[in-house]
Amino acid sequence: MPETLLAVELDAAAATLARVGVREPRREAAALWGGCTDVSPGEAWLRRHRPASRDSLDRFRGAVRRRAGGEPFAYAVGQVGFRTLSLSLDRRALIPRPETEGLVEHVLRWERGRGTGGIVADIGTGSGCIALALAVEGSFEQVIAVDQSVGAAALAAANVQRVRPPVPVEVRVGDLLAPLGGARCRAIVANPPYLTDREWAELDPAVREFEPRSALASGPDGLTVTRALLQNAGRLLEPGGLLALEIDERRAEAVQTLALTVGWPRLDIHRDLFGRPRYALACSPEDA
């Protein structure tokens, strides 16, 4: 069988993507090749006159078909970058956003001023991105990653094996805080679903039709999961422990009011890189 030049495959992929209206199809084709083979799009372009391996071609052609069918890029290539990590990803879990990298940064910044050790729990872990980033970059002694979805938990566990973090990361299946049992955590972190049911219904089809609804929508006011975490996380934190949540920018004031209503002495709202109120941080009393 004659060898296939990468340039021929990239041209065919660009034509396929152009037919379904993908913007900048040549750039997208090169990015898909890079995502499937762990090379940069620029490197793919430099290698375009070389033959491509059969395994690489099979992965690439499958990714092009999925992308042409409307799947988001990260699902099409089956992996995603998050901070320093490269993680496996599929439709069992939400695609990590840059804003969530900022949530991790706030937790790490808080931790640096308070010494090492303790347990951190990531609630609604999905792909395991938050849990693994904290395990790799932080100085906690144990990470517990929780998800109610058996499929998402299995994906997170596979990523634990992929990353092999320097501290134990235990994946547990169950609803919100329940799998923590009686553990006392130094920090509890979550990127909970925070859209209203109506907002979810109005999402772009590329999100609504492919990403798990349970990771996006949270009841008629978008606060069902956030409310449960605010009501119950305090009893599982060490004195002075941190609760860190990603929130919807439109509900920052409501989250702050809710926190004070259910007994948190203080909750601070921090802005993301785009200047939007995105992170809610609260600490349990030092004498709890």
Buried (B, 14 or more C-beta within 10 A) or exposed (E): EEEBBBBBBBBBBBEBBBEEEBEEBBBBBBBBBBBBBEBEBEBBBEBBEEBBEEEBBEBBBBBBEBBBEBBBBBBBBBBBBBBEBEBBBBBBBBBBBEBBBBBBBBBBEBBEEBEEEBBBBBBBBBBBBBBBBBBBBBBBEBBBBBBBBEBBBBBBBBBBEBBEBEBEBBBBBBEBBEBBEEEEBBBBBBBBBBBBBEBBEEBEEEBBEBBBBBBBBBBEEBBBBBBBBBBBBBEBBBEEBBBBBBBBBBBBEBBBEBBBEEEBEEBEBBEBEEEBBBBBBBBBBEEE
